[in-house]
Amino acid sequence: MAQHLAYALSDRDRLQLFYWLKDKKTDMAELDFIISKGKTIIPLEVKSSKTGTLKSLFYFMGINKYKLAVRLDCKERNAKEIEEKVSFSIANQQEKIKCNFKLINIPLYMIEKIYDII
């Protein structure tokens, strides 16, 4: 996936792919990729099947308050507004974090068009 993203972003200024990891003994979260478009930070979560949770993505979006996220998987292309409170374990305590962002779902085969879509 990283090679396809690199190809898709290769004609953009200063290509940079990032990865995010929250590593604590009690709770862990990770995002597959983080890219930018102008000054906008966009997290990308890659799922190899139609199932799978987005818990790490929701956590990241809840604590950072970004407005756009992308899921790459086997589902058809769509977009929806996410507005909900999600429970997370933070410092061994259950807390609810408000998530309010647009989630764009892009099929895996369209990854090289990601910059045009977002």
C-alpha positions as a Python dict, from the first residue, in 0.01 Angstrom:
ca = {
    (1, 'M'): (0, 0, 0),
    (2, 'A'): (284, 239, 78),
    (3, 'Q'): (423, 199, -274),
    (4, 'H'): (86, 285, -426),
    (5, 'L'): (51, 588, -200),
    (6, 'A'): (403, 699, -287),
    (7, 'Y'): (317, 670, -657),
    (8, 'A'): (-8, 861, -611),
    (9, 'L'): (168, 1141, -426),
    (10, 'S'): (489, 1141, -633),
    (11, 'D'): (398, 1445, -839),
    (12, 'R'): (304, 1644, -529),
    (13, 'D'): (539, 1872, -341),
    (14, 'R'): (752, 1703, -77),
    (15, 'L'): (602, 1357, -52),
    (16, 'Q'): (587, 1238, 306),
    (17, 'L'): (412, 935, 447),
    (18, 'F'): (377, 905, 822),
    (19, 'Y'): (261, 636, 1065),
    (20, 'W'): (104, 697, 1406),
    (21, 'L'): (142, 474, 1711),
    (22, 'K'): (12, 527, 2062),
    (23, 'D'): (192, 267, 2267),
    (24, 'K'): (100, 237, 2631),
    (25, 'K'): (98, -69, 2853),
    (26, 'T'): (-277, -42, 2910),
    (27, 'D'): (-394, 65, 2566),
    (28, 'M'): (-251, 75, 2219),
    (29, 'A'): (-359, 239, 1896),
    (30, 'E'): (-208, 277, 1550),
    (31, 'L'): (-287, 429, 1214),
    (32, 'D'): (-149, 287, 892),
    (33, 'F'): (-67, 619, 724),
    (34, 'I'): (-95, 991, 770),
    (35, 'I'): (-65, 1223, 471),
    (36, 'S'): (-118, 1592, 417),
    (37, 'K'): (-290, 1795, 152),
    (38, 'G'): (-177, 2152, 183),
    (39, 'K'): (-200, 2226, 554),
    (40, 'T'): (-462, 1957, 617),
    (41, 'I'): (-356, 1640, 801),
    (42, 'I'): (-541, 1329, 678),
    (43, 'P'): (-521, 993, 857),
    (44, 'L'): (-560, 678, 643),
    (45, 'E'): (-672, 343, 777),
    (46, 'V'): (-628, 40, 551),
    (47, 'K'): (-851, -264, 595),
    (48, 'S'): (-795, -576, 384),
    (49, 'S'): (-1155, -694, 417),
    (50, 'K'): (-1503, -549, 453),
    (51, 'T'): (-1494, -604, 827),
    (52, 'G'): (-1276, -448, 1092),
    (53, 'T'): (-1315, -174, 1345),
    (54, 'L'): (-1188, 181, 1323),
    (55, 'K'): (-1123, 222, 1695),
    (56, 'S'): (-774, 366, 1651),
    (57, 'L'): (-895, 605, 1381),
    (58, 'F'): (-1181, 725, 1602),
    (59, 'Y'): (-941, 773, 1894),
    (60, 'F'): (-698, 971, 1677),
    (61, 'M'): (-976, 1187, 1534),
    (62, 'G'): (-1130, 1244, 1876),
    (63, 'I'): (-812, 1366, 2043),
    (64, 'N'): (-685, 1570, 1747),
    (65, 'K'): (-1013, 1713, 1616),
    (66, 'Y'): (-920, 1682, 1248),
    (67, 'K'): (-1211, 1712, 1007),
    (68, 'L'): (-1131, 1446, 743),
    (69, 'A'): (-1025, 1080, 753),
    (70, 'V'): (-996, 807, 489),
    (71, 'R'): (-1061, 434, 509),
    (72, 'L'): (-922, 217, 228),
    (73, 'D'): (-1088, -124, 200),
    (74, 'C'): (-1297, -355, -20),
    (75, 'K'): (-1619, -157, 14),
    (76, 'E'): (-1756, 80, -248),
    (77, 'R'): (-1667, 447, -248),
    (78, 'N'): (-1877, 665, -19),
    (79, 'A'): (-1854, 939, 240),
    (80, 'K'): (-2038, 1002, 565),
    (81, 'E'): (-2033, 1243, 853),
    (82, 'I'): (-1932, 1086, 1184),
    (83, 'E'): (-2082, 1249, 1491),
    (84, 'E'): (-2069, 1034, 1800),
    (85, 'K'): (-1905, 982, 2134),
    (86, 'V'): (-1677, 682, 2155),
    (87, 'S'): (-1554, 514, 2474),
    (88, 'F'): (-1181, 463, 2519),
    (89, 'S'): (-956, 351, 2796),
    (90, 'I'): (-727, 642, 2882),
    (91, 'A'): (-484, 602, 3174),
    (92, 'N'): (-681, 298, 3293),
    (93, 'Q'): (-1004, 498, 3300),
    (94, 'Q'): (-1296, 478, 3060),
    (95, 'E'): (-1357, 811, 2892),
    (96, 'K'): (-1585, 924, 2612),
    (97, 'I'): (-1434, 1127, 2332),
    (98, 'K'): (-1650, 1320, 2090),
    (99, 'C'): (-1574, 1241, 1726),
    (100, 'N'): (-1697, 1478, 1459),
    (101, 'F'): (-1543, 1433, 1113),
    (102, 'K'): (-1604, 1330, 754),
    (103, 'L'): (-1503, 971, 673),
    (104, 'I'): (-1434, 895, 308),
    (105, 'N'): (-1431, 529, 210),
    (106, 'I'): (-1216, 451, -94),
    (107, 'P'): (-1186, 104, -251),
    (108, 'L'): (-835, -37, -240),
    (109, 'Y'): (-811, -44, -618),
    (110, 'M'): (-853, 337, -625),
    (111, 'I'): (-563, 415, -393),
    (112, 'E'): (-359, 581, -668),
    (113, 'K'): (-644, 833, -718),
    (114, 'I'): (-662, 924, -350),
    (115, 'Y'): (-530, 1277, -390),
    (116, 'D'): (-791, 1351, -658),
    (117, 'I'): (-1069, 1212, -437),
    (118, 'I'): (-982, 1393, -117),
}
